[in-house]
Amino acid sequence: MAVTAVRYLRSAGAPTAVEPLPRPALRAVRDDERLPLDPAEFRRVLGHFASGVTIVTALDAEGPTGFACQSFASLSLDPPLIAFMVARTSTTWPRIARAGTFCVNILGADQGELCRAFAVSGADKFAGVEWTPAPSTGSPRLPGAPAWLDCAITTVHTGGDHLIVVGRVESLGATDGTADPLLFHRGRFGRFSG
């Protein structure tokens, strides 16, 4: 069927292959792209959206690296894709990009201190932190995380002052499902009550 379609397109003079689009240039956000919004007000309003918290980790030639990330989402079931957003100013992102793989550690309600340690820029975030290699990529899996996704980077998109990283899930796992998630809401960590 596909061969017949290609023959028809060729006979009609239509292209049979699509030229890939050029990669977008990575650049800073221009002043004319900024809306006249107060950044503090923007952050305050978006703070009303509660999110889970993750730590994205990777293993490169220098060793383990990672950062705290609340901008994380499932993207596709088929193929299994996830996405996270990282600031262009991140010093950890270039190491993860070079590794080409990463592990998303979904944090539990009692892991606020671990999250704070990975939110600090420039520190040795793995000091005193035990970890095990994820089965597909070897990226660090953190102890006590109720769930994890072991991924390979497939695409990186620009998104203002952030990058949108898409990863294909190579392996994953979760505990028995009884652990409450670590939530972030209005600038504070929290948990479900009820």
Secondary structure, DSSP 8 states (H G I E B T S, - for coil): -HHHHHHHHHHTT--SS-------------GGGS-S--HHHHHHHHTTS-EE-EEEEEEETTEEEEEEE--EEEEETTTTEEEEEEETT-SSHHHHHHH-EEEEEE-BTT-HHHHHHHHSSSS-TTTT---EE-TTT--EE-TT-SEEEEEEEEEEEEETTEEEEEEEEEEEEE--S-S-B-EEETTEEE----
